[in-house]
Amino acid sequence: MSALQEAVDDYVAVRRSLGFKLKDYPWLLGDLVAYVEAAGASTLTSELAVSWALRPGKQAHPSYLSKRLSVARGFARHLQAFDPATEVPPADLLPWQQSRAIPFLYSEDDIAALMAAAGALTPRLRAATYQTLIGLLKVTGARISELIRLDVDDVDFDGGVLVITYSKFNKSRELPLHPSAVRALRDYAKLRDELCGEPKSASFFVSALGTRLVYVTVQQVFSRLVRAAGLRARSASCRPRIHDTRHTFASTTILGWYRSGVNVEAQLPLLSTYLGHTNPAHTFWYLSATPELLSLAAERRQRAAGRQQ
């Protein structure tokens, strides 16, 4: 193994120990190292990094080319600590301004329509799995990946909590459940055990074959349910996505606080912890992403300013 490849392994290991997933980094950096070594070089330079980032050609989306260079830049900063001759490409090369999608906030009728569409799936276990999954997404604001990873032992019926382990940034937390949600999960577990007596995994939510759900498959099924439920995009950047159940939960919670006169800024750290955010600032984004919330926040600020005069 070359020194550069060893550096890749060290870099990925260090970043992952800090909680970063880096799913694509090993093969991207492995390809970068192979490119550098094929060029007869032993040191990473800006020219080599940019040349490698542009290899996919003009047919590749600019965001992908920018991502490749970003991966190379992070690795170069790591290398420079051990090899001062390493060059870190400037940040303004291959720029790409990523715009966040506008959250598709689901109404109660939207969720009911999605669950009705899920109920029409076959076989019966598949229908029950997706109905329960959609309901749980709505009432917990959890990430879909977190619910897919739930094992049977992670659902505490007696305590009324979900135990989310090793989520994003390796954070774990417990999500309290309403008694109605606990009953729904008990009903699903009972049906799952009746229809799948010998599951092939310890997963709480299972496929029709008794295996753990796969993220890509869940996304595909959800897209079908969106169409079956008659949900339509509100704009080019506001389309119904599975992740928007999380936005809906957060926005609905904050909206309820404003309407009831709660000190929202004092409560946001609690919501941030519940959602598994690393920083309350990430939760503040829901304010600017939802026009009604932004309006309520502005009104409250104006009232506070009026009292101070």
Secondary structure, 3 states (H helix, E strand, C coil): CCHHHHHHHHHHHHHHHCCCCCCCHHHHHHHHHHHHHHCCCCCCCHHHHHHHHCCCCCCCCHHHHHHHHHHHHHHHHHHHCCCCCCCCCCCCCCCCCCCCCCCCCCCHHHHHHHHHHHHCCCCHHHHHHHHHHHHHHHHHCCCHHHHHCCEHHHEECCCCEEEECCCHHHCCEEEECCHHHHHHHHHHHHHHHHHCCCCCCCECCECCCCCECCHHHHHHHHHHHHHHCCCCCCECCECCCCCHHHHHHHHHHHHHHHHHCCCHHHHHHHHHHHHCCCCHHHHHHHHHHCHHHHHHHHHHHHHHHHHHC
